[in-house]
Amino acid sequence: MRLEEKVAIIVGAGQSPGEGIGNGRATAIRFAREGARILAVDRDIESARDTAALAIEEGGEFLAF
């Protein structure tokens, strides 16, 4: 795990409406898979929490803000 014991702050970690996956959400999930602890920042807290739920499934530690 390349990012184990690292902390990442991801701005724009939520998801805008529509199909596909945004860069922030994709980054958060990828970093979680690599073992990072993540602070997800987004203007829409519910969207950041949704991203957190996905990242936690991948094994990451996550805090939405």
HTML snippet that shows the backbone in 3Dmol.js (N, CA, C, O; Angstrom):
<script src="https://3Dmol.org/build/3Dmol-min.js"></script>
<div id="view" style="width:600px;height:400px;position:relative"></div>
<script>
const pdb = `
ATOM      1  N   MET A   1       0.837  -1.178   0.000  1.00  0.00           N
ATOM      2  CA  MET A   1       0.000   0.000   0.000  1.00  0.00           C
ATOM      3  C   MET A   1       0.885   1.247   0.000  1.00  0.00           C
ATOM      4  O   MET A   1       1.564   1.556   0.979  1.00  0.00           O
ATOM      5  N   ARG A   2       0.854   1.927  -1.097  1.00  0.00           N
ATOM      6  CA  ARG A   2       1.769   3.057  -1.290  1.00  0.00           C
ATOM      7  C   ARG A   2       1.478   4.255  -0.405  1.00  0.00           C
ATOM      8  O   ARG A   2       2.390   5.022  -0.093  1.00  0.00           O
ATOM      9  N   LEU A   3       0.233   4.435   0.006  1.00  0.00           N
ATOM     10  CA  LEU A   3      -0.119   5.626   0.779  1.00  0.00           C
ATOM     11  C   LEU A   3      -0.417   5.315   2.241  1.00  0.00           C
ATOM     12  O   LEU A   3      -0.989   6.146   2.946  1.00  0.00           O
ATOM     13  N   GLU A   4      -0.043   4.150   2.693  1.00  0.00           N
ATOM     14  CA  GLU A   4      -0.285   3.779   4.085  1.00  0.00           C
ATOM     15  C   GLU A   4       0.403   4.772   5.019  1.00  0.00           C
ATOM     16  O   GLU A   4       1.550   5.160   4.801  1.00  0.00           O
ATOM     17  N   GLU A   5      -0.320   5.174   6.062  1.00  0.00           N
ATOM     18  CA  GLU A   5       0.156   6.148   7.052  1.00  0.00           C
ATOM     19  C   GLU A   5       0.252   7.570   6.493  1.00  0.00           C
ATOM     20  O   GLU A   5       0.803   8.448   7.157  1.00  0.00           O
ATOM     21  N   LYS A   6      -0.263   7.814   5.309  1.00  0.00           N
ATOM     22  CA  LYS A   6      -0.281   9.161   4.733  1.00  0.00           C
ATOM     23  C   LYS A   6      -1.672   9.756   4.901  1.00  0.00           C
ATOM     24  O   LYS A   6      -2.664   9.031   4.979  1.00  0.00           O
ATOM     25  N   VAL A   7      -1.734  11.079   4.956  1.00  0.00           N
ATOM     26  CA  VAL A   7      -3.008  11.795   5.042  1.00  0.00           C
ATOM     27  C   VAL A   7      -3.176  12.594   3.748  1.00  0.00           C
ATOM     28  O   VAL A   7      -2.263  13.294   3.309  1.00  0.00           O
ATOM     29  N   ALA A   8      -4.364  12.476   3.147  1.00  0.00           N
ATOM     30  CA  ALA A   8      -4.661  13.215   1.923  1.00  0.00           C
ATOM     31  C   ALA A   8      -5.851  14.126   2.167  1.00  0.00           C
ATOM     32  O   ALA A   8      -6.849  13.705   2.753  1.00  0.00           O
ATOM     33  N   ILE A   9      -5.753  15.357   1.728  1.00  0.00           N
ATOM     34  CA  ILE A   9      -6.870  16.292   1.759  1.00  0.00           C
ATOM     35  C   ILE A   9      -7.329  16.447   0.316  1.00  0.00           C
ATOM     36  O   ILE A   9      -6.587  16.927  -0.541  1.00  0.00           O
ATOM     37  N   ILE A  10      -8.559  16.034   0.067  1.00  0.00           N
ATOM     38  CA  ILE A  10      -9.092  16.068  -1.291  1.00  0.00           C
ATOM     39  C   ILE A  10     -10.219  17.084  -1.340  1.00  0.00           C
ATOM     40  O   ILE A  10     -11.264  16.901  -0.715  1.00  0.00           O
ATOM     41  N   VAL A  11     -10.000  18.154  -2.087  1.00  0.00           N
ATOM     42  CA  VAL A  11     -11.002  19.201  -2.245  1.00  0.00           C
ATOM     43  C   VAL A  11     -11.861  18.852  -3.463  1.00  0.00           C
ATOM     44  O   VAL A  11     -11.336  18.517  -4.525  1.00  0.00           O
ATOM     45  N   GLY A  12     -13.169  18.931  -3.303  1.00  0.00           N
ATOM     46  CA  GLY A  12     -14.075  18.547  -4.381  1.00  0.00           C
ATOM     47  C   GLY A  12     -14.289  17.048  -4.414  1.00  0.00           C
ATOM     48  O   GLY A  12     -14.433  16.455  -5.483  1.00  0.00           O
ATOM     49  N   ALA A  13     -14.309  16.440  -3.241  1.00  0.00           N
ATOM     50  CA  ALA A  13     -14.421  14.981  -3.151  1.00  0.00           C
ATOM     51  C   ALA A  13     -15.841  14.477  -3.342  1.00  0.00           C
ATOM     52  O   ALA A  13     -16.057  13.272  -3.473  1.00  0.00           O
ATOM     53  N   GLY A  14     -16.807  15.378  -3.359  1.00  0.00           N
ATOM     54  CA  GLY A  14     -18.184  14.968  -3.585  1.00  0.00           C
ATOM     55  C   GLY A  14     -18.425  14.670  -5.052  1.00  0.00           C
ATOM     56  O   GLY A  14     -17.485  14.558  -5.840  1.00  0.00           O
ATOM     57  N   GLN A  15     -19.677  14.545  -5.405  1.00  0.00           N
ATOM     58  CA  GLN A  15     -20.036  14.186  -6.770  1.00  0.00           C
ATOM     59  C   GLN A  15     -21.145  15.095  -7.257  1.00  0.00           C
ATOM     60  O   GLN A  15     -22.141  15.288  -6.561  1.00  0.00           O
ATOM     61  N   SER A  16     -20.984  15.649  -8.432  1.00  0.00           N
ATOM     62  CA  SER A  16     -22.050  16.432  -9.055  1.00  0.00           C
ATOM     63  C   SER A  16     -23.085  15.474  -9.634  1.00  0.00           C
ATOM     64  O   SER A  16     -22.765  14.327  -9.947  1.00  0.00           O
ATOM     65  N   PRO A  17     -24.315  15.937  -9.776  1.00  0.00           N
ATOM     66  CA  PRO A  17     -25.333  15.071 -10.377  1.00  0.00           C
ATOM     67  C   PRO A  17     -24.947  14.666 -11.796  1.00  0.00           C
ATOM     68  O   PRO A  17     -24.303  15.426 -12.520  1.00  0.00           O
ATOM     69  N   GLY A  18     -25.340  13.484 -12.172  1.00  0.00           N
ATOM     70  CA  GLY A  18     -25.066  13.003 -13.519  1.00  0.00           C
ATOM     71  C   GLY A  18     -24.416  11.641 -13.503  1.00  0.00           C
ATOM     72  O   GLY A  18     -24.116  11.077 -12.450  1.00  0.00           O
ATOM     73  N   GLU A  19     -24.210  11.137 -14.681  1.00  0.00           N
ATOM     74  CA  GLU A  19     -23.595   9.827 -14.812  1.00  0.00           C
ATOM     75  C   GLU A  19     -22.084   9.929 -14.677  1.00  0.00           C
ATOM     76  O   GLU A  19     -21.504  11.007 -14.808  1.00  0.00           O
ATOM     77  N   GLY A  20     -21.472   8.814 -14.419  1.00  0.00           N
ATOM     78  CA  GLY A  20     -20.023   8.774 -14.316  1.00  0.00           C
ATOM     79  C   GLY A  20     -19.556   9.071 -12.909  1.00  0.00           C
ATOM     80  O   GLY A  20     -20.349   9.146 -11.971  1.00  0.00           O
ATOM     81  N   ILE A  21     -18.262   9.235 -12.784  1.00  0.00           N
ATOM     82  CA  ILE A  21     -17.655   9.528 -11.492  1.00  0.00           C
ATOM     83  C   ILE A  21     -16.694  10.693 -11.675  1.00  0.00           C
ATOM     84  O   ILE A  21     -15.927  10.733 -12.638  1.00  0.00           O
ATOM     85  N   GLY A  22     -16.740  11.638 -10.747  1.00  0.00           N
ATOM     86  CA  GLY A  22     -15.893  12.817 -10.830  1.00  0.00           C
ATOM     87  C   GLY A  22     -14.468  12.543 -10.380  1.00  0.00           C
ATOM     88  O   GLY A  22     -14.179  11.517  -9.763  1.00  0.00           O
ATOM     89  N   ASN A  23     -13.587  13.474 -10.698  1.00  0.00           N
ATOM     90  CA  ASN A  23     -12.176  13.320 -10.341  1.00  0.00           C
ATOM     91  C   ASN A  23     -11.950  13.230  -8.846  1.00  0.00           C
ATOM     92  O   ASN A  23     -11.146  12.418  -8.388  1.00  0.00           O
ATOM     93  N   GLY A  24     -12.665  14.071  -8.063  1.00  0.00           N
ATOM     94  CA  GLY A  24     -12.485  14.050  -6.619  1.00  0.00           C
ATOM     95  C   GLY A  24     -12.892  12.733  -6.002  1.00  0.00           C
ATOM     96  O   GLY A  24     -12.163  12.176  -5.182  1.00  0.00           O
ATOM     97  N   ARG A  25     -14.061  12.226  -6.393  1.00  0.00           N
ATOM     98  CA  ARG A  25     -14.532  10.947  -5.861  1.00  0.00           C
ATOM     99  C   ARG A  25     -13.606   9.814  -6.299  1.00  0.00           C
ATOM    100  O   ARG A  25     -13.270   8.945  -5.495  1.00  0.00           O
ATOM    101  N   ALA A  26     -13.196   9.817  -7.547  1.00  0.00           N
ATOM    102  CA  ALA A  26     -12.297   8.773  -8.046  1.00  0.00           C
ATOM    103  C   ALA A  26     -10.967   8.786  -7.290  1.00  0.00           C
ATOM    104  O   ALA A  26     -10.428   7.736  -6.940  1.00  0.00           O
ATOM    105  N   THR A  27     -10.453   9.981  -7.046  1.00  0.00           N
ATOM    106  CA  THR A  27      -9.193  10.106  -6.304  1.00  0.00           C
ATOM    107  C   THR A  27      -9.348   9.585  -4.886  1.00  0.00           C
ATOM    108  O   THR A  27      -8.480   8.866  -4.389  1.00  0.00           O
ATOM    109  N   ALA A  28     -10.448   9.942  -4.229  1.00  0.00           N
ATOM    110  CA  ALA A  28     -10.689   9.490  -2.860  1.00  0.00           C
ATOM    111  C   ALA A  28     -10.744   7.967  -2.778  1.00  0.00           C
ATOM    112  O   ALA A  28     -10.156   7.367  -1.878  1.00  0.00           O
ATOM    113  N   ILE A  29     -11.440   7.353  -3.706  1.00  0.00           N
ATOM    114  CA  ILE A  29     -11.549   5.893  -3.698  1.00  0.00           C
ATOM    115  C   ILE A  29     -10.193   5.248  -3.970  1.00  0.00           C
ATOM    116  O   ILE A  29      -9.825   4.272  -3.316  1.00  0.00           O
ATOM    117  N   ARG A  30      -9.465   5.782  -4.916  1.00  0.00           N
ATOM    118  CA  ARG A  30      -8.134   5.237  -5.237  1.00  0.00           C
ATOM    119  C   ARG A  30      -7.184   5.378  -4.056  1.00  0.00           C
ATOM    120  O   ARG A  30      -6.471   4.433  -3.720  1.00  0.00           O
ATOM    121  N   PHE A  31      -7.166   6.538  -3.429  1.00  0.00           N
ATOM    122  CA  PHE A  31      -6.296   6.752  -2.283  1.00  0.00           C
ATOM    123  C   PHE A  31      -6.681   5.826  -1.133  1.00  0.00           C
ATOM    124  O   PHE A  31      -5.806   5.325  -0.426  1.00  0.00           O
ATOM    125  N   ALA A  32      -7.971   5.594  -0.938  1.00  0.00           N
ATOM    126  CA  ALA A  32      -8.423   4.677   0.111  1.00  0.00           C
ATOM    127  C   ALA A  32      -7.900   3.271  -0.149  1.00  0.00           C
ATOM    128  O   ALA A  32      -7.466   2.584   0.775  1.00  0.00           O
ATOM    129  N   ARG A  33      -7.943   2.849  -1.390  1.00  0.00           N
ATOM    130  CA  ARG A  33      -7.415   1.524  -1.749  1.00  0.00           C
ATOM    131  C   ARG A  33      -5.932   1.413  -1.457  1.00  0.00           C
ATOM    132  O   ARG A  33      -5.424   0.329  -1.173  1.00  0.00           O
ATOM    133  N   GLU A  34      -5.241   2.541  -1.529  1.00  0.00           N
ATOM    134  CA  GLU A  34      -3.800   2.560  -1.278  1.00  0.00           C
ATOM    135  C   GLU A  34      -3.454   2.781   0.189  1.00  0.00           C
ATOM    136  O   GLU A  34      -2.276   2.871   0.537  1.00  0.00           O
ATOM    137  N   GLY A  35      -4.470   2.869   1.061  1.00  0.00           N
ATOM    138  CA  GLY A  35      -4.226   2.939   2.497  1.00  0.00           C
ATOM    139  C   GLY A  35      -4.186   4.319   3.116  1.00  0.00           C
ATOM    140  O   GLY A  35      -3.848   4.446   4.292  1.00  0.00           O
ATOM    141  N   ALA A  36      -4.519   5.356   2.368  1.00  0.00           N
ATOM    142  CA  ALA A  36      -4.451   6.725   2.899  1.00  0.00           C
ATOM    143  C   ALA A  36      -5.594   7.007   3.863  1.00  0.00           C
ATOM    144  O   ALA A  36      -6.677   6.433   3.755  1.00  0.00           O
ATOM    145  N   ARG A  37      -5.332   7.892   4.795  1.00  0.00           N
ATOM    146  CA  ARG A  37      -6.384   8.496   5.616  1.00  0.00           C
ATOM    147  C   ARG A  37      -6.781   9.772   4.900  1.00  0.00           C
ATOM    148  O   ARG A  37      -5.921  10.558   4.505  1.00  0.00           O
ATOM    149  N   ILE A  38      -8.091   9.985   4.729  1.00  0.00           N
ATOM    150  CA  ILE A  38      -8.550  11.032   3.833  1.00  0.00           C
ATOM    151  C   ILE A  38      -9.466  12.024   4.535  1.00  0.00           C
ATOM    152  O   ILE A  38     -10.373  11.641   5.274  1.00  0.00           O
ATOM    153  N   LEU A  39      -9.212  13.310   4.289  1.00  0.00           N
ATOM    154  CA  LEU A  39     -10.130  14.378   4.648  1.00  0.00           C
ATOM    155  C   LEU A  39     -10.741  14.850   3.341  1.00  0.00           C
ATOM    156  O   LEU A  39     -10.064  15.433   2.495  1.00  0.00           O
ATOM    157  N   ALA A  40     -12.042  14.586   3.190  1.00  0.00           N
ATOM    158  CA  ALA A  40     -12.750  14.948   1.951  1.00  0.00           C
ATOM    159  C   ALA A  40     -13.486  16.257   2.162  1.00  0.00           C
ATOM    160  O   ALA A  40     -14.350  16.354   3.034  1.00  0.00           O
ATOM    161  N   VAL A  41     -13.156  17.245   1.384  1.00  0.00           N
ATOM    162  CA  VAL A  41     -13.766  18.563   1.493  1.00  0.00           C
ATOM    163  C   VAL A  41     -14.655  18.783   0.272  1.00  0.00           C
ATOM    164  O   VAL A  41     -14.236  18.552  -0.862  1.00  0.00           O
ATOM    165  N   ASP A  42     -15.882  19.229   0.514  1.00  0.00           N
ATOM    166  CA  ASP A  42     -16.792  19.537  -0.585  1.00  0.00           C
ATOM    167  C   ASP A  42     -17.823  20.529  -0.090  1.00  0.00           C
ATOM    168  O   ASP A  42     -18.134  20.557   1.100  1.00  0.00           O
ATOM    169  N   ARG A  43     -18.352  21.337  -0.979  1.00  0.00           N
ATOM    170  CA  ARG A  43     -19.380  22.314  -0.589  1.00  0.00           C
ATOM    171  C   ARG A  43     -20.696  21.628  -0.256  1.00  0.00           C
ATOM    172  O   ARG A  43     -21.537  22.206   0.433  1.00  0.00           O
ATOM    173  N   ASP A  44     -20.884  20.398  -0.738  1.00  0.00           N
ATOM    174  CA  ASP A  44     -22.080  19.601  -0.460  1.00  0.00           C
ATOM    175  C   ASP A  44     -21.689  18.467   0.480  1.00  0.00           C
ATOM    176  O   ASP A  44     -21.164  17.443   0.043  1.00  0.00           O
ATOM    177  N   ILE A  45     -21.947  18.653   1.774  1.00  0.00           N
ATOM    178  CA  ILE A  45     -21.500  17.689   2.777  1.00  0.00           C
ATOM    179  C   ILE A  45     -22.115  16.312   2.556  1.00  0.00           C
ATOM    180  O   ILE A  45     -21.454  15.304   2.803  1.00  0.00           O
ATOM    181  N   GLU A  46     -23.343  16.244   2.103  1.00  0.00           N
ATOM    182  CA  GLU A  46     -23.962  14.942   1.868  1.00  0.00           C
ATOM    183  C   GLU A  46     -23.246  14.187   0.753  1.00  0.00           C
ATOM    184  O   GLU A  46     -23.072  12.971   0.834  1.00  0.00           O
ATOM    185  N   SER A  47     -22.841  14.890  -0.263  1.00  0.00           N
ATOM    186  CA  SER A  47     -22.099  14.261  -1.339  1.00  0.00           C
ATOM    187  C   SER A  47     -20.740  13.774  -0.851  1.00  0.00           C
ATOM    188  O   SER A  47     -20.290  12.696  -1.241  1.00  0.00           O
ATOM    189  N   ALA A  48     -20.090  14.552  -0.009  1.00  0.00           N
ATOM    190  CA  ALA A  48     -18.812  14.137   0.580  1.00  0.00           C
ATOM    191  C   ALA A  48     -19.013  12.905   1.456  1.00  0.00           C
ATOM    192  O   ALA A  48     -18.166  12.013   1.473  1.00  0.00           O
ATOM    193  N   ARG A  49     -20.114  12.850   2.175  1.00  0.00           N
ATOM    194  CA  ARG A  49     -20.409  11.671   3.001  1.00  0.00           C
ATOM    195  C   ARG A  49     -20.669  10.439   2.143  1.00  0.00           C
ATOM    196  O   ARG A  49     -20.285   9.329   2.514  1.00  0.00           O
ATOM    197  N   ASP A  50     -21.317  10.630   1.005  1.00  0.00           N
ATOM    198  CA  ASP A  50     -21.528   9.510   0.084  1.00  0.00           C
ATOM    199  C   ASP A  50     -20.191   8.974  -0.423  1.00  0.00           C
ATOM    200  O   ASP A  50     -19.994   7.763  -0.521  1.00  0.00           O
ATOM    201  N   THR A  51     -19.287   9.878  -0.740  1.00  0.00           N
ATOM    202  CA  THR A  51     -17.954   9.468  -1.160  1.00  0.00           C
ATOM    203  C   THR A  51     -17.245   8.738  -0.027  1.00  0.00           C
ATOM    204  O   THR A  51     -16.563   7.738  -0.253  1.00  0.00           O
ATOM    205  N   ALA A  52     -17.408   9.241   1.185  1.00  0.00           N
ATOM    206  CA  ALA A  52     -16.800   8.583   2.347  1.00  0.00           C
ATOM    207  C   ALA A  52     -17.285   7.151   2.478  1.00  0.00           C
ATOM    208  O   ALA A  52     -16.487   6.250   2.740  1.00  0.00           O
ATOM    209  N   ALA A  53     -18.566   6.930   2.303  1.00  0.00           N
ATOM    210  CA  ALA A  53     -19.115   5.577   2.415  1.00  0.00           C
ATOM    211  C   ALA A  53     -18.476   4.643   1.390  1.00  0.00           C
ATOM    212  O   ALA A  53     -18.164   3.494   1.702  1.00  0.00           O
ATOM    213  N   LEU A  54     -18.283   5.134   0.175  1.00  0.00           N
ATOM    214  CA  LEU A  54     -17.645   4.320  -0.860  1.00  0.00           C
ATOM    215  C   LEU A  54     -16.187   4.031  -0.519  1.00  0.00           C
ATOM    216  O   LEU A  54     -15.713   2.911  -0.710  1.00  0.00           O
ATOM    217  N   ALA A  55     -15.481   5.029  -0.019  1.00  0.00           N
ATOM    218  CA  ALA A  55     -14.063   4.859   0.309  1.00  0.00           C
ATOM    219  C   ALA A  55     -13.868   3.946   1.506  1.00  0.00           C
ATOM    220  O   ALA A  55     -12.909   3.175   1.548  1.00  0.00           O
ATOM    221  N   ILE A  56     -14.761   4.022   2.471  1.00  0.00           N
ATOM    222  CA  ILE A  56     -14.661   3.152   3.644  1.00  0.00           C
ATOM    223  C   ILE A  56     -14.822   1.695   3.226  1.00  0.00           C
ATOM    224  O   ILE A  56     -14.173   0.815   3.790  1.00  0.00           O
ATOM    225  N   GLU A  57     -15.679   1.433   2.246  1.00  0.00           N
ATOM    226  CA  GLU A  57     -15.831   0.072   1.718  1.00  0.00           C
ATOM    227  C   GLU A  57     -14.510  -0.446   1.145  1.00  0.00           C
ATOM    228  O   GLU A  57     -14.266  -1.653   1.132  1.00  0.00           O
ATOM    229  N   GLU A  58     -13.672   0.457   0.678  1.00  0.00           N
ATOM    230  CA  GLU A  58     -12.381   0.089   0.119  1.00  0.00           C
ATOM    231  C   GLU A  58     -11.301  -0.030   1.202  1.00  0.00           C
ATOM    232  O   GLU A  58     -10.152  -0.353   0.897  1.00  0.00           O
ATOM    233  N   GLY A  59     -11.661   0.229   2.452  1.00  0.00           N
ATOM    234  CA  GLY A  59     -10.733   0.050   3.544  1.00  0.00           C
ATOM    235  C   GLY A  59     -10.068   1.308   4.049  1.00  0.00           C
ATOM    236  O   GLY A  59      -9.176   1.224   4.893  1.00  0.00           O
ATOM    237  N   GLY A  60     -10.460   2.458   3.574  1.00  0.00           N
ATOM    238  CA  GLY A  60      -9.818   3.689   3.981  1.00  0.00           C
ATOM    239  C   GLY A  60     -10.445   4.306   5.226  1.00  0.00           C
ATOM    240  O   GLY A  60     -11.587   4.008   5.575  1.00  0.00           O
ATOM    241  N   GLU A  61      -9.689   5.162   5.882  1.00  0.00           N
ATOM    242  CA  GLU A  61     -10.211   6.004   6.963  1.00  0.00           C
ATOM    243  C   GLU A  61     -10.606   7.318   6.317  1.00  0.00           C
ATOM    244  O   GLU A  61      -9.863   7.860   5.498  1.00  0.00           O
ATOM    245  N   PHE A  62     -11.767   7.829   6.680  1.00  0.00           N
ATOM    246  CA  PHE A  62     -12.314   8.936   5.914  1.00  0.00           C
ATOM    247  C   PHE A  62     -13.067   9.875   6.820  1.00  0.00           C
ATOM    248  O   PHE A  62     -13.789   9.432   7.713  1.00  0.00           O
ATOM    249  N   LEU A  63     -12.911  11.171   6.604  1.00  0.00           N
ATOM    250  CA  LEU A  63     -13.672  12.203   7.305  1.00  0.00           C
ATOM    251  C   LEU A  63     -14.156  13.193   6.267  1.00  0.00           C
ATOM    252  O   LEU A  63     -13.370  13.748   5.499  1.00  0.00           O
ATOM    253  N   ALA A  64     -15.477  13.409   6.253  1.00  0.00           N
ATOM    254  CA  ALA A  64     -16.067  14.370   5.314  1.00  0.00           C
ATOM    255  C   ALA A  64     -16.213  15.716   5.998  1.00  0.00           C
ATOM    256  O   ALA A  64     -16.598  15.792   7.165  1.00  0.00           O
ATOM    257  N   PHE A  65     -15.902  16.778   5.267  1.00  0.00           N
ATOM    258  CA  PHE A  65     -15.999  18.131   5.814  1.00  0.00           C
ATOM    259  C   PHE A  65     -16.531  19.061   4.764  1.00  0.00           C
ATOM    260  O   PHE A  65     -16.691  20.254   5.019  1.00  0.00           O
TER     261      PHE A  65
END
`;
const viewer = $3Dmol.createViewer("view");
viewer.addModel(pdb, "pdb");
viewer.setStyle({}, {cartoon: {color: "spectrum"}});
viewer.zoomTo();
viewer.render();
</script>
